[in-house]
Amino acid sequence: MRQVREERLSELSDESRSHYMRSYRKLLQMAPGLKPIINDPKRSTELSSITGKVRLTTYIHVYAHICSFLTYYR
């Protein structure tokens, strides 16, 4: 798992990698309980699935809001 993450990070620009690592450190500072979940491959996959669903729900909500806004101002 760590090797895959390192390979993905190596494909990023220095600036993107730095931003990713800062965000990762901030996330672990705010929620230190996530570290054991992230380090467990099975739980990490489950966490990724959950956060993906949350992002999708957020995108759908924002899209619906934009569509209603555009319809209102036609």
All heavy atoms as a GROMACS GRO file, in nm:
protein
  618
    1MET      N    1   0.082  -0.118   0.000
    1MET     CA    2   0.000   0.000   0.000
    1MET      C    3   0.087   0.125   0.000
    1MET      O    4   0.063   0.218  -0.076
    1MET     CB    5  -0.092  -0.002   0.123
    1MET     CG    6  -0.196   0.106   0.122
    1MET     SD    7  -0.310   0.095  -0.014
    1MET     CE    8  -0.454   0.044   0.067
    2ARG      N    9   0.189   0.126   0.083
    2ARG     CA   10   0.278   0.241   0.091
    2ARG      C   11   0.351   0.262  -0.042
    2ARG      O   12   0.370   0.375  -0.086
    2ARG     CB   13   0.378   0.222   0.205
    2ARG     CG   14   0.469   0.340   0.225
    2ARG     CD   15   0.565   0.316   0.343
    2ARG     NE   16   0.647   0.431   0.364
    2ARG     CZ   17   0.618   0.531   0.444
    2ARG    NH1   18   0.505   0.528   0.512
    2ARG    NH2   19   0.698   0.633   0.459
    3GLN      N   20   0.391   0.151  -0.106
    3GLN     CA   21   0.463   0.162  -0.233
    3GLN      C   22   0.374   0.225  -0.340
    3GLN      O   23   0.419   0.310  -0.416
    3GLN     CB   24   0.510   0.024  -0.278
    3GLN     CG   25   0.588   0.029  -0.408
    3GLN     CD   26   0.632  -0.107  -0.454
    3GLN    OE1   27   0.604  -0.208  -0.391
    3GLN    NE2   28   0.701  -0.111  -0.566
    4VAL      N   29   0.247   0.188  -0.343
    4VAL     CA   30   0.152   0.246  -0.439
    4VAL      C   31   0.140   0.395  -0.415
    4VAL      O   32   0.142   0.475  -0.509
    4VAL     CB   33   0.014   0.177  -0.430
    4VAL    CG1   34  -0.089   0.248  -0.515
    4VAL    CG2   35   0.026   0.030  -0.469
    5ARG      N   36   0.128   0.434  -0.288
    5ARG     CA   37   0.116   0.576  -0.255
    5ARG      C   38   0.242   0.651  -0.297
    5ARG      O   39   0.233   0.760  -0.356
    5ARG     CB   40   0.091   0.593  -0.104
    5ARG     CG   41   0.069   0.739  -0.066
    5ARG     CD   42   0.036   0.758   0.081
    5ARG     NE   43   0.143   0.711   0.165
    5ARG     CZ   44   0.127   0.632   0.270
    5ARG    NH1   45   0.008   0.589   0.305
    5ARG    NH2   46   0.230   0.594   0.343
    6GLU      N   47   0.358   0.593  -0.271
    6GLU     CA   48   0.484   0.659  -0.310
    6GLU      C   49   0.494   0.674  -0.462
    6GLU      O   50   0.540   0.776  -0.512
    6GLU     CB   51   0.604   0.580  -0.256
    6GLU     CG   52   0.614   0.579  -0.104
    6GLU     CD   53   0.633   0.717  -0.045
    6GLU    OE1   54   0.697   0.803  -0.108
    6GLU    OE2   55   0.583   0.740   0.066
    7GLU      N   56   0.449   0.572  -0.535
    7GLU     CA   57   0.451   0.579  -0.682
    7GLU      C   58   0.359   0.690  -0.732
    7GLU      O   59   0.395   0.766  -0.822
    7GLU     CB   60   0.410   0.446  -0.743
    7GLU     CG   61   0.515   0.338  -0.728
    7GLU     CD   62   0.467   0.201  -0.775
    7GLU    OE1   63   0.356   0.192  -0.832
    7GLU    OE2   64   0.539   0.103  -0.753
    8ARG      N   65   0.241   0.700  -0.674
    8ARG     CA   66   0.148   0.806  -0.714
    8ARG      C   67   0.203   0.944  -0.683
    8ARG      O   68   0.192   1.036  -0.762
    8ARG     CB   69   0.013   0.787  -0.646
    8ARG     CG   70  -0.066   0.672  -0.701
    8ARG     CD   71  -0.202   0.664  -0.639
    8ARG     NE   72  -0.274   0.550  -0.691
    8ARG     CZ   73  -0.386   0.506  -0.639
    8ARG    NH1   74  -0.440   0.566  -0.534
    8ARG    NH2   75  -0.448   0.403  -0.691
    9LEU      N   76   0.264   0.957  -0.565
    9LEU     CA   77   0.322   1.086  -0.527
    9LEU      C   78   0.437   1.125  -0.619
    9LEU      O   79   0.455   1.242  -0.650
    9LEU     CB   80   0.370   1.083  -0.382
    9LEU     CG   81   0.262   1.088  -0.274
    9LEU    CD1   82   0.324   1.069  -0.136
    9LEU    CD2   83   0.186   1.219  -0.281
   10SER      N   84   0.513   1.026  -0.664
   10SER     CA   85   0.628   1.056  -0.750
   10SER      C   86   0.584   1.111  -0.886
   10SER      O   87   0.662   1.176  -0.955
   10SER     CB   88   0.716   0.932  -0.769
   10SER     OG   89   0.650   0.836  -0.848
   11GLU      N   90   0.460   1.085  -0.925
   11GLU     CA   91   0.409   1.134  -1.053
   11GLU      C   92   0.363   1.280  -1.046
   11GLU      O   93   0.340   1.342  -1.149
   11GLU     CB   94   0.292   1.046  -1.100
   11GLU     CG   95   0.333   0.903  -1.129
   11GLU     CD   96   0.215   0.812  -1.154
   11GLU    OE1   97   0.100   0.859  -1.148
   11GLU    OE2   98   0.238   0.693  -1.180
   12LEU      N   99   0.351   1.334  -0.925
   12LEU     CA  100   0.304   1.472  -0.908
   12LEU      C  101   0.420   1.571  -0.918
   12LEU      O  102   0.536   1.535  -0.893
   12LEU     CB  103   0.238   1.488  -0.771
   12LEU     CG  104   0.116   1.403  -0.742
   12LEU    CD1  105   0.072   1.422  -0.597
   12LEU    CD2  106   0.003   1.435  -0.837
   13SER      N  107   0.386   1.693  -0.949
   13SER     CA  108   0.487   1.799  -0.946
   13SER      C  109   0.527   1.824  -0.801
   13SER      O  110   0.456   1.785  -0.708
   13SER     CB  111   0.430   1.927  -1.008
   13SER     OG  112   0.331   1.983  -0.923
   14ASP      N  113   0.640   1.889  -0.782
   14ASP     CA  114   0.686   1.919  -0.645
   14ASP      C  115   0.583   2.001  -0.569
   14ASP      O  116   0.557   1.977  -0.452
   14ASP     CB  117   0.819   1.993  -0.649
   14ASP     CG  118   0.934   1.904  -0.694
   14ASP    OD1  119   0.918   1.780  -0.688
   14ASP    OD2  120   1.038   1.959  -0.734
   15GLU      N  121   0.523   2.097  -0.638
   15GLU     CA  122   0.424   2.183  -0.574
   15GLU      C  123   0.300   2.104  -0.533
   15GLU      O  124   0.249   2.118  -0.421
   15GLU     CB  125   0.384   2.296  -0.669
   15GLU     CG  126   0.290   2.397  -0.607
   15GLU     CD  127   0.257   2.511  -0.703
   15GLU    OE1  128   0.335   2.537  -0.796
   15GLU    OE2  129   0.152   2.573  -0.682
   16SER      N  130   0.251   2.017  -0.621
   16SER     CA  131   0.133   1.935  -0.590
   16SER      C  132   0.163   1.838  -0.476
   16SER      O  133   0.081   1.818  -0.387
   16SER     CB  134   0.088   1.858  -0.713
   16SER     OG  135   0.043   1.945  -0.812
   17ARG      N  136   0.282   1.777  -0.480
   17ARG     CA  137   0.320   1.683  -0.375
   17ARG      C  138   0.328   1.754  -0.241
   17ARG      O  139   0.279   1.703  -0.140
   17ARG     CB  140   0.454   1.618  -0.410
   17ARG     CG  141   0.490   1.504  -0.318
   17ARG     CD  142   0.621   1.434  -0.355
   17ARG     NE  143   0.639   1.412  -0.497
   17ARG     CZ  144   0.731   1.475  -0.572
   17ARG    NH1  145   0.813   1.563  -0.518
   17ARG    NH2  146   0.742   1.450  -0.700
   18SER      N  147   0.385   1.873  -0.239
   18SER     CA  148   0.396   1.951  -0.116
   18SER      C  149   0.257   1.986  -0.062
   18SER      O  150   0.231   1.975   0.058
   18SER     CB  151   0.477   2.078  -0.143
   18SER     OG  152   0.485   2.156  -0.029
   19HIS      N  153   0.168   2.028  -0.150
   19HIS     CA  154   0.030   2.061  -0.110
   19HIS      C  155  -0.040   1.938  -0.052
   19HIS      O  156  -0.106   1.944   0.052
   19HIS     CB  157  -0.047   2.115  -0.229
   19HIS     CG  158  -0.192   2.142  -0.200
   19HIS    ND1  159  -0.233   2.250  -0.125
   19HIS    CD2  160  -0.305   2.073  -0.234
   19HIS    CE1  161  -0.365   2.246  -0.113
   19HIS    NE2  162  -0.409   2.140  -0.179
   20TYR      N  163  -0.024   1.823  -0.119
   20TYR     CA  164  -0.085   1.699  -0.073
   20TYR      C  165  -0.034   1.662   0.066
   20TYR      O  166  -0.112   1.629   0.156
   20TYR     CB  167  -0.055   1.586  -0.172
   20TYR     CG  168  -0.096   1.450  -0.124
   20TYR    CD1  169  -0.226   1.405  -0.141
   20TYR    CD2  170  -0.005   1.367  -0.059
   20TYR    CE1  171  -0.265   1.280  -0.095
   20TYR    CE2  172  -0.042   1.243  -0.014
   20TYR     CZ  173  -0.172   1.200  -0.031
   20TYR     OH  174  -0.209   1.077   0.015
   21MET      N  175   0.096   1.670   0.086
   21MET     CA  176   0.154   1.631   0.214
   21MET      C  177   0.112   1.727   0.326
   21MET      O  178   0.084   1.684   0.438
   21MET     CB  179   0.308   1.625   0.205
   21MET     CG  180   0.357   1.514   0.112
   21MET     SD  181   0.295   1.349   0.154
   21MET     CE  182   0.375   1.324   0.311
   22ARG      N  183   0.104   1.858   0.296
   22ARG     CA  184   0.056   1.954   0.397
   22ARG      C  185  -0.088   1.922   0.436
   22ARG      O  186  -0.124   1.922   0.554
   22ARG     CB  187   0.065   2.097   0.345
   22ARG     CG  188   0.197   2.164   0.365
   22ARG     CD  189   0.190   2.315   0.343
   22ARG     NE  190   0.118   2.357   0.223
   22ARG     CZ  191   0.170   2.364   0.100
   22ARG    NH1  192   0.297   2.332   0.080
   22ARG    NH2  193   0.097   2.403  -0.003
   23SER      N  194  -0.170   1.895   0.336
   23SER     CA  195  -0.311   1.864   0.362
   23SER      C  196  -0.323   1.736   0.444
   23SER      O  197  -0.403   1.727   0.537
   23SER     CB  198  -0.388   1.848   0.231
   23SER     OG  199  -0.386   1.969   0.159
   24TYR      N  200  -0.242   1.637   0.410
   24TYR     CA  201  -0.244   1.509   0.481
   24TYR      C  202  -0.204   1.529   0.628
   24TYR      O  203  -0.271   1.479   0.718
   24TYR     CB  204  -0.148   1.411   0.412
   24TYR     CG  205  -0.140   1.275   0.474
   24TYR    CD1  206  -0.244   1.183   0.459
   24TYR    CD2  207  -0.029   1.237   0.548
   24TYR    CE1  208  -0.237   1.057   0.514
   24TYR    CE2  209  -0.021   1.111   0.605
   24TYR     CZ  210  -0.125   1.022   0.588
   24TYR     OH  211  -0.117   0.898   0.645
   25ARG      N  212  -0.098   1.606   0.651
   25ARG     CA  213  -0.055   1.632   0.790
   25ARG      C  214  -0.162   1.709   0.868
   25ARG      O  215  -0.189   1.679   0.984
   25ARG     CB  216   0.077   1.707   0.791
   25ARG     CG  217   0.198   1.618   0.764
   25ARG     CD  218   0.328   1.687   0.796
   25ARG     NE  219   0.356   1.799   0.708
   25ARG     CZ  220   0.417   1.790   0.590
   25ARG    NH1  221   0.455   1.673   0.546
   25ARG    NH2  222   0.439   1.898   0.518
   26LYS      N  223  -0.224   1.807   0.804
   26LYS     CA  224  -0.330   1.884   0.871
   26LYS      C  225  -0.448   1.794   0.906
   26LYS      O  226  -0.505   1.803   1.014
   26LYS     CB  227  -0.378   2.000   0.783
   26LYS     CG  228  -0.281   2.114   0.775
   26LYS     CD  229  -0.333   2.223   0.684
   26LYS     CE  230  -0.233   2.334   0.665
   26LYS     NZ  231  -0.280   2.436   0.571
   27LEU      N  232  -0.485   1.707   0.813
   27LEU     CA  233  -0.595   1.614   0.836
   27LEU      C  234  -0.565   1.526   0.957
   27LEU      O  235  -0.650   1.508   1.044
   27LEU     CB  236  -0.620   1.527   0.712
   27LEU     CG  237  -0.724   1.418   0.726
   27LEU    CD1  238  -0.862   1.479   0.747
   27LEU    CD2  239  -0.722   1.327   0.605
   28LEU      N  240  -0.444   1.472   0.964
   28LEU     CA  241  -0.409   1.386   1.077
   28LEU      C  242  -0.399   1.464   1.208
   28LEU      O  243  -0.423   1.408   1.314
   28LEU     CB  244  -0.279   1.312   1.048
   28LEU     CG  245  -0.290   1.204   0.941
   28LEU    CD1  246  -0.156   1.134   0.922
   28LEU    CD2  247  -0.399   1.103   0.972
   29GLN      N  248  -0.365   1.592   1.202
   29GLN     CA  249  -0.365   1.674   1.322
   29GLN      C  250  -0.508   1.694   1.374
   29GLN      O  251  -0.533   1.692   1.494
   29GLN     CB  252  -0.302   1.810   1.297
   29GLN     CG  253  -0.152   1.808   1.289
   29GLN     CD  254  -0.094   1.945   1.255
   29GLN    OE1  255  -0.165   2.034   1.210
   29GLN    NE2  256   0.035   1.960   1.276
   30MET      N  257  -0.601   1.715   1.281
   30MET     CA  258  -0.740   1.738   1.320
   30MET      C  259  -0.811   1.610   1.360
   30MET      O  260  -0.902   1.612   1.443
   30MET     CB  261  -0.816   1.805   1.205
   30MET     CG  262  -0.771   1.946   1.177
   30MET     SD  263  -0.872   2.029   1.052
   30MET     CE  264  -0.824   1.944   0.905
   31ALA      N  265  -0.772   1.499   1.299
   31ALA     CA  266  -0.838   1.371   1.326
   31ALA      C  267  -0.733   1.260   1.338
   31ALA      O  268  -0.718   1.177   1.248
   31ALA     CB  269  -0.938   1.339   1.216
   32PRO      N  270  -0.658   1.257   1.450
   32PRO     CA  271  -0.550   1.158   1.463
   32PRO      C  272  -0.600   1.013   1.460
   32PRO      O  273  -0.525   0.923   1.426
   32PRO     CB  274  -0.485   1.193   1.597
   32PRO     CG  275  -0.583   1.277   1.669
   32PRO     CD  276  -0.669   1.343   1.566
   33GLY      N  277  -0.726   0.993   1.489
   33GLY     CA  278  -0.782   0.858   1.485
   33GLY      C  279  -0.791   0.799   1.346
   33GLY      O  280  -0.813   0.679   1.330
   34LEU      N  281  -0.773   0.882   1.244
   34LEU     CA  282  -0.777   0.831   1.106
   34LEU      C  283  -0.651   0.755   1.068
   34LEU      O  284  -0.654   0.670   0.979
   34LEU     CB  285  -0.797   0.946   1.007
   34LEU     CG  286  -0.936   1.005   0.999
   34LEU    CD1  287  -0.937   1.122   0.901
   34LEU    CD2  288  -1.037   0.900   0.956
   35LYS      N  289  -0.540   0.782   1.135
   35LYS     CA  290  -0.413   0.718   1.097
   35LYS      C  291  -0.422   0.565   1.099
   35LYS      O  292  -0.381   0.501   1.002
   35LYS     CB  293  -0.298   0.768   1.183
   35LYS     CG  294  -0.165   0.717   1.131
   35LYS     CD  295  -0.052   0.803   1.178
   35LYS     CE  296   0.077   0.750   1.124
   35LYS     NZ  297   0.138   0.833   1.026
   36PRO      N  298  -0.474   0.502   1.205
   36PRO     CA  299  -0.484   0.356   1.202
   36PRO      C  300  -0.578   0.305   1.091
   36PRO      O  301  -0.554   0.198   1.034
   36PRO     CB  302  -0.539   0.318   1.340
   36PRO     CG  303  -0.538   0.440   1.422
   36PRO     CD  304  -0.518   0.557   1.333
   37ILE      N  305  -0.679   0.382   1.060
   37ILE     CA  306  -0.772   0.343   0.953
   37ILE      C  307  -0.701   0.351   0.818
   37ILE      O  308  -0.712   0.261   0.735
   37ILE     CB  309  -0.898   0.431   0.955
   37ILE    CG1  310  -0.977   0.407   1.083
   37ILE    CG2  311  -0.984   0.405   0.832
   37ILE    CD1  312  -1.091   0.504   1.106
   38ILE      N  313  -0.626   0.459   0.797
   38ILE     CA  314  -0.554   0.478   0.671
   38ILE      C  315  -0.448   0.370   0.653
   38ILE      O  316  -0.425   0.321   0.543
   38ILE     CB  317  -0.492   0.618   0.666
   38ILE    CG1  318  -0.603   0.723   0.658
   38ILE    CG2  319  -0.395   0.633   0.550
   38ILE    CD1  320  -0.556   0.866   0.678
   39ASN      N  321  -0.384   0.328   0.762
   39ASN     CA  322  -0.277   0.228   0.755
   39ASN      C  323  -0.329   0.086   0.739
   39ASN      O  324  -0.252  -0.003   0.704
   39ASN     CB  325  -0.187   0.237   0.878
   39ASN     CG  326  -0.104   0.363   0.877
   39ASN    OD1  327  -0.074   0.418   0.772
   39ASN    ND2  328  -0.066   0.409   0.995
   40ASP      N  329  -0.456   0.061   0.764
   40ASP     CA  330  -0.517  -0.071   0.747
   40ASP      C  331  -0.578  -0.077   0.607
   40ASP      O  332  -0.674  -0.006   0.579
   40ASP     CB  333  -0.625  -0.092   0.853
   40ASP     CG  334  -0.693  -0.226   0.845
   40ASP    OD1  335  -0.691  -0.291   0.739
   40ASP    OD2  336  -0.750  -0.268   0.948
   41PRO      N  337  -0.523  -0.161   0.516
   41PRO     CA  338  -0.572  -0.163   0.377
   41PRO      C  339  -0.722  -0.183   0.362
   41PRO      O  340  -0.787  -0.114   0.284
   41PRO     CB  341  -0.494  -0.277   0.313
   41PRO     CG  342  -0.372  -0.293   0.397
   41PRO     CD  343  -0.414  -0.255   0.536
   42LYS      N  344  -0.780  -0.275   0.439
   42LYS     CA  345  -0.923  -0.301   0.427
   42LYS      C  346  -1.005  -0.180   0.472
   42LYS      O  347  -1.098  -0.136   0.404
   42LYS     CB  348  -0.962  -0.424   0.509
   42LYS     CG  349  -1.107  -0.462   0.496
   42LYS     CD  350  -1.142  -0.585   0.576
   42LYS     CE  351  -1.290  -0.614   0.565
   42LYS     NZ  352  -1.329  -0.727   0.649
   43ARG      N  353  -0.968  -0.125   0.586
   43ARG     CA  354  -1.042  -0.009   0.639
   43ARG      C  355  -1.017   0.115   0.554
   43ARG      O  356  -1.105   0.199   0.538
   43ARG     CB  357  -1.002   0.014   0.785
   43ARG     CG  358  -1.051  -0.100   0.874
   43ARG     CD  359  -0.998  -0.089   1.013
   43ARG     NE  360  -1.069   0.016   1.086
   43ARG     CZ  361  -1.027   0.066   1.201
   43ARG    NH1  362  -0.917   0.021   1.258
   43ARG    NH2  363  -1.095   0.161   1.260
   44SER      N  364  -0.898   0.126   0.498
   44SER     CA  365  -0.865   0.239   0.412
   44SER      C  366  -0.951   0.236   0.286
   44SER      O  367  -1.001   0.340   0.240
   44SER     CB  368  -0.717   0.235   0.375
   44SER     OG  369  -0.685   0.342   0.290
   45THR      N  370  -0.970   0.118   0.229
   45THR     CA  371  -1.056   0.103   0.111
   45THR      C  372  -1.199   0.142   0.144
   45THR      O  373  -1.266   0.211   0.068
   45THR     CB  374  -1.050  -0.042   0.059
   45THR    OG1  375  -0.915  -0.074   0.027
   45THR    CG2  376  -1.138  -0.061  -0.062
   46GLU      N  377  -1.245   0.100   0.261
   46GLU     CA  378  -1.381   0.134   0.306
   46GLU      C  379  -1.394   0.285   0.325
   46GLU      O  380  -1.493   0.346   0.283
   46GLU     CB  381  -1.414   0.061   0.436
   46GLU     CG  382  -1.554   0.082   0.484
   46GLU     CD  383  -1.585   0.003   0.611
   46GLU    OE1  384  -1.501  -0.078   0.655
   46GLU    OE2  385  -1.693   0.026   0.666
   47LEU      N  386  -1.293   0.347   0.383
   47LEU     CA  387  -1.293   0.492   0.404
   47LEU      C  388  -1.296   0.566   0.269
   47LEU      O  389  -1.371   0.662   0.252
   47LEU     CB  390  -1.170   0.535   0.484
   47LEU     CG  391  -1.154   0.684   0.511
   47LEU    CD1  392  -1.271   0.737   0.594
   47LEU    CD2  393  -1.021   0.711   0.580
   48SER      N  394  -1.219   0.518   0.173
   48SER     CA  395  -1.219   0.578   0.039
   48SER      C  396  -1.356   0.568  -0.026
   48SER      O  397  -1.403   0.663  -0.090
   48SER     CB  398  -1.116   0.510  -0.051
   48SER     OG  399  -0.987   0.536  -0.005
   49SER      N  400  -1.421   0.455  -0.009
   49SER     CA  401  -1.555   0.436  -0.065
   49SER      C  402  -1.655   0.534  -0.002
   49SER      O  403  -1.735   0.597  -0.072
   49SER     CB  404  -1.601   0.292  -0.041
   49SER     OG  405  -1.733   0.275  -0.081
   50ILE      N  406  -1.648   0.549   0.129
   50ILE     CA  407  -1.739   0.638   0.200
   50ILE      C  408  -1.715   0.783   0.158
   50ILE      O  409  -1.810   0.856   0.128
   50ILE     CB  410  -1.723   0.622   0.353
   50ILE    CG1  411  -1.774   0.485   0.397
   50ILE    CG2  412  -1.794   0.734   0.428
   50ILE    CD1  413  -1.736   0.446   0.538
   51THR      N  414  -1.589   0.825   0.154
   51THR     CA  415  -1.561   0.964   0.117
   51THR      C  416  -1.598   0.990  -0.029
   51THR      O  417  -1.641   1.100  -0.062
   51THR     CB  418  -1.414   1.002   0.142
   51THR    OG1  419  -1.329   0.910   0.073
   51THR    CG2  420  -1.381   1.002   0.289
   52GLY      N  421  -1.586   0.889  -0.114
   52GLY     CA  422  -1.629   0.903  -0.253
   52GLY      C  423  -1.778   0.927  -0.262
   52GLY      O  424  -1.825   1.011  -0.339
   53LYS      N  425  -1.855   0.854  -0.181
   53LYS     CA  426  -2.000   0.872  -0.180
   53LYS      C  427  -2.038   1.010  -0.127
   53LYS      O  428  -2.130   1.073  -0.177
   53LYS     CB  429  -2.066   0.763  -0.096
   53LYS     CG  430  -2.060   0.626  -0.161
   53LYS     CD  431  -2.113   0.518  -0.071
   53LYS     CE  432  -2.094   0.381  -0.133
   53LYS     NZ  433  -2.132   0.273  -0.043
   54VAL      N  434  -1.966   1.056  -0.026
   54VAL     CA  435  -1.992   1.189   0.029
   54VAL      C  436  -1.964   1.295  -0.077
   54VAL      O  437  -2.042   1.388  -0.096
   54VAL     CB  438  -1.908   1.214   0.156
   54VAL    CG1  439  -1.913   1.360   0.198
   54VAL    CG2  440  -1.955   1.124   0.269
   55ARG      N  441  -1.851   1.282  -0.148
   55ARG     CA  442  -1.818   1.377  -0.254
   55ARG      C  443  -1.924   1.376  -0.362
   55ARG      O  444  -1.967   1.481  -0.411
   55ARG     CB  445  -1.682   1.345  -0.316
   55ARG     CG  446  -1.566   1.406  -0.244
   55ARG     CD  447  -1.439   1.399  -0.327
   55ARG     NE  448  -1.407   1.266  -0.374
   55ARG     CZ  449  -1.332   1.180  -0.309
   55ARG    NH1  450  -1.279   1.211  -0.194
   55ARG    NH2  451  -1.306   1.061  -0.360
   56LEU      N  452  -1.969   1.257  -0.404
   56LEU     CA  453  -2.072   1.247  -0.507
   56LEU      C  454  -2.200   1.314  -0.462
   56LEU      O  455  -2.261   1.390  -0.537
   56LEU     CB  456  -2.098   1.100  -0.541
   56LEU     CG  457  -2.207   1.074  -0.646
   56LEU    CD1  458  -2.170   1.140  -0.779
   56LEU    CD2  459  -2.227   0.926  -0.664
   57THR      N  460  -2.241   1.290  -0.338
   57THR     CA  461  -2.362   1.354  -0.286
   57THR      C  462  -2.347   1.506  -0.285
   57THR      O  463  -2.440   1.578  -0.321
   57THR     CB  464  -2.390   1.303  -0.143
   57THR    OG1  465  -2.403   1.160  -0.146
   57THR    CG2  466  -2.516   1.364  -0.085
   58THR      N  467  -2.229   1.553  -0.247
   58THR     CA  468  -2.204   1.698  -0.246
   58THR      C  469  -2.211   1.754  -0.386
   58THR      O  470  -2.272   1.859  -0.409
   58THR     CB  471  -2.067   1.727  -0.183
   58THR    OG1  472  -2.065   1.672  -0.051
   58THR    CG2  473  -2.040   1.876  -0.177
   59TYR      N  474  -2.150   1.686  -0.483
   59TYR     CA  475  -2.154   1.732  -0.622
   59TYR      C  476  -2.296   1.738  -0.675
   59TYR      O  477  -2.334   1.833  -0.742
   59TYR     CB  478  -2.069   1.643  -0.712
   59TYR     CG  479  -1.921   1.650  -0.688
   59TYR    CD1  480  -1.840   1.540  -0.711
   59TYR    CD2  481  -1.861   1.767  -0.642
   59TYR    CE1  482  -1.704   1.546  -0.690
   59TYR    CE2  483  -1.725   1.773  -0.620
   59TYR     CZ  484  -1.646   1.663  -0.644
   59TYR     OH  485  -1.512   1.670  -0.624
   60ILE      N  486  -2.375   1.636  -0.644
   60ILE     CA  487  -2.514   1.633  -0.690
   60ILE      C  488  -2.591   1.750  -0.629
   60ILE      O  489  -2.667   1.818  -0.698
   60ILE     CB  490  -2.581   1.498  -0.654
   60ILE    CG1  491  -2.519   1.387  -0.740
   60ILE    CG2  492  -2.732   1.504  -0.672
   60ILE    CD1  493  -2.559   1.247  -0.698
   61HIS      N  494  -2.569   1.776  -0.501
   61HIS     CA  495  -2.638   1.886  -0.433
   61HIS      C  496  -2.600   2.019  -0.497
   61HIS      O  497  -2.686   2.103  -0.524
   61HIS     CB  498  -2.604   1.885  -0.284
   61HIS     CG  499  -2.660   2.001  -0.210
   61HIS    ND1  500  -2.794   2.012  -0.180
   61HIS    CD2  501  -2.602   2.114  -0.162
   61HIS    CE1  502  -2.816   2.126  -0.117
   61HIS    NE2  503  -2.700   2.190  -0.105
   62VAL      N  504  -2.473   2.040  -0.521
   62VAL     CA  505  -2.426   2.166  -0.581
   62VAL      C  506  -2.481   2.179  -0.722
   62VAL      O  507  -2.528   2.286  -0.762
   62VAL     CB  508  -2.272   2.174  -0.580
   62VAL    CG1  509  -2.221   2.289  -0.664
   62VAL    CG2  510  -2.222   2.185  -0.436
   63TYR      N  511  -2.479   2.071  -0.799
   63TYR     CA  512  -2.531   2.074  -0.936
   63TYR      C  513  -2.680   2.110  -0.936
   63TYR      O  514  -2.725   2.192  -1.015
   63TYR     CB  515  -2.508   1.939  -1.003
   63TYR     CG  516  -2.562   1.931  -1.143
   63TYR    CD1  517  -2.497   1.996  -1.248
   63TYR    CD2  518  -2.678   1.859  -1.172
   63TYR    CE1  519  -2.545   1.990  -1.377
   63TYR    CE2  520  -2.727   1.852  -1.301
   63TYR     CZ  521  -2.659   1.918  -1.404
   63TYR     OH  522  -2.708   1.912  -1.531
   64ALA      N  523  -2.757   2.049  -0.846
   64ALA     CA  524  -2.900   2.079  -0.838
   64ALA      C  525  -2.923   2.225  -0.801
   64ALA      O  526  -3.012   2.291  -0.856
   64ALA     CB  527  -2.966   1.987  -0.736
   65HIS      N  528  -2.841   2.275  -0.711
   65HIS     CA  529  -2.852   2.416  -0.670
   65HIS      C  530  -2.823   2.509  -0.788
   65HIS      O  531  -2.895   2.605  -0.811
   65HIS     CB  532  -2.758   2.444  -0.554
   65HIS     CG  533  -2.766   2.583  -0.501
   65HIS    ND1  534  -2.876   2.629  -0.433
   65HIS    CD2  535  -2.679   2.686  -0.508
   65HIS    CE1  536  -2.857   2.756  -0.399
   65HIS    NE2  537  -2.737   2.792  -0.444
   66ILE      N  538  -2.719   2.479  -0.862
   66ILE     CA  539  -2.683   2.561  -0.979
   66ILE      C  540  -2.794   2.556  -1.084
   66ILE      O  541  -2.832   2.659  -1.141
   66ILE     CB  542  -2.549   2.516  -1.039
   66ILE    CG1  543  -2.436   2.553  -0.942
   66ILE    CG2  544  -2.525   2.579  -1.176
   66ILE    CD1  545  -2.301   2.493  -0.979
   67CYS      N  546  -2.848   2.437  -1.109
   67CYS     CA  547  -2.956   2.423  -1.207
   67CYS      C  548  -3.079   2.504  -1.165
   67CYS      O  549  -3.140   2.571  -1.248
   67CYS     CB  550  -2.993   2.277  -1.226
   67CYS     SG  551  -2.870   2.185  -1.317
   68SER      N  552  -3.113   2.499  -1.039
   68SER     CA  553  -3.231   2.576  -0.992
   68SER      C  554  -3.203   2.725  -1.002
   68SER      O  555  -3.291   2.803  -1.037
   68SER     CB  556  -3.270   2.537  -0.850
   68SER     OG  557  -3.171   2.575  -0.758
   69PHE      N  558  -3.082   2.765  -0.975
   69PHE     CA  559  -3.042   2.905  -0.986
   69PHE      C  560  -3.053   2.950  -1.131
   69PHE      O  561  -3.109   3.057  -1.160
   69PHE     CB  562  -2.899   2.921  -0.935
   69PHE     CG  563  -2.846   3.060  -0.942
   69PHE    CD1  564  -2.887   3.157  -0.850
   69PHE    CD2  565  -2.756   3.097  -1.041
   69PHE    CE1  566  -2.837   3.285  -0.855
   69PHE    CE2  567  -2.707   3.226  -1.048
   69PHE     CZ  568  -2.746   3.320  -0.955
   70LEU      N  569  -3.004   2.871  -1.224
   70LEU     CA  570  -3.008   2.907  -1.365
   70LEU      C  571  -3.152   2.909  -1.418
   70LEU      O  572  -3.187   2.995  -1.499
   70LEU     CB  573  -2.924   2.810  -1.448
   70LEU     CG  574  -2.773   2.816  -1.423
   70LEU    CD1  575  -2.703   2.705  -1.500
   70LEU    CD2  576  -2.716   2.950  -1.459
   71THR      N  577  -3.234   2.817  -1.372
   71THR     CA  578  -3.374   2.813  -1.413
   71THR      C  579  -3.448   2.937  -1.362
   71THR      O  580  -3.530   2.996  -1.434
   71THR     CB  581  -3.443   2.686  -1.361
   71THR    OG1  582  -3.371   2.573  -1.407
   71THR    CG2  583  -3.586   2.677  -1.406
   72TYR      N  584  -3.417   2.979  -1.242
   72TYR     CA  585  -3.482   3.096  -1.181
   72TYR      C  586  -3.452   3.223  -1.259
   72TYR      O  587  -3.536   3.308  -1.276
   72TYR     CB  588  -3.435   3.110  -1.036
   72TYR     CG  589  -3.495   3.228  -0.964
   72TYR    CD1  590  -3.625   3.222  -0.916
   72TYR    CD2  591  -3.421   3.344  -0.945
   72TYR    CE1  592  -3.681   3.332  -0.849
   72TYR    CE2  593  -3.476   3.454  -0.879
   72TYR     CZ  594  -3.606   3.446  -0.832
   72TYR     OH  595  -3.660   3.553  -0.767
   73TYR      N  596  -3.331   3.236  -1.309
   73TYR     CA  597  -3.290   3.359  -1.377
   73TYR      C  598  -3.304   3.354  -1.528
   73TYR      O  599  -3.252   3.438  -1.598
   73TYR     CB  600  -3.146   3.394  -1.340
   73TYR     CG  601  -3.138   3.452  -1.201
   73TYR    CD1  602  -3.095   3.375  -1.093
   73TYR    CD2  603  -3.177   3.582  -1.177
   73TYR    CE1  604  -3.090   3.427  -0.966
   73TYR    CE2  605  -3.171   3.635  -1.049
   73TYR     CZ  606  -3.128   3.557  -0.944
   73TYR     OH  607  -3.124   3.610  -0.818
   74ARG      N  608  -3.378   3.261  -1.582
   74ARG     CA  609  -3.401   3.254  -1.727
   74ARG      C  610  -3.490   3.362  -1.774
   74ARG      O  611  -3.575   3.416  -1.724
   74ARG     CB  612  -3.463   3.121  -1.765
   74ARG     CG  613  -3.357   3.020  -1.795
   74ARG     CD  614  -3.422   2.903  -1.859
   74ARG     NE  615  -3.315   2.813  -1.897
   74ARG     CZ  616  -3.335   2.694  -1.940
   74ARG    NH1  617  -3.456   2.647  -1.953
   74ARG    NH2  618  -3.237   2.618  -1.974
   0.00000   0.00000   0.00000
